[in-house]
């Protein structure tokens, strides 16, 4: 198991590292959680090494709490994203005793965030493609929303109406026809 002893089972995984690194405590939920992701004690130590600067600052009393997000590699080489919230523990005399960390798997959240970023990149690429098509058409093209605000305005439309396309985005369609419909 760990260098120290196992704590009673808790709802959330719990890991405690004492100040001098001699004693480590882990809840059964923590051990189960790490076993689930294919990690062993050496992986726990490696994960702690990843946030060691933060833990050291906490032990010096520089900060009471910290939250860190990091990647860990599963034994089967898949990526696991973790978020650890850490808090200093103190002795009765107020001296720092150690750091308690509660970690949770945020892999699904990170995958969803990456999917959103990928989707946004594809949308931006499609918008650039559409802009290139509109700007190279012989006809003037503009689009507007349900409220009559201009959403796109091609270069040729700008030439026809004598307006800079970038200044027309968001303007009411009526500004192009000040006298109204004829």
Helices and strands as residue ranges (DSSP letters): E 6-7, E 14-18, E 24-27, H 28-36, H 41-50, H 52-59, E 65-73, E 79-90, E 96-105, H 107-135, E 142-144, E 150-153, H 155-161, H 165-168, G 173-176
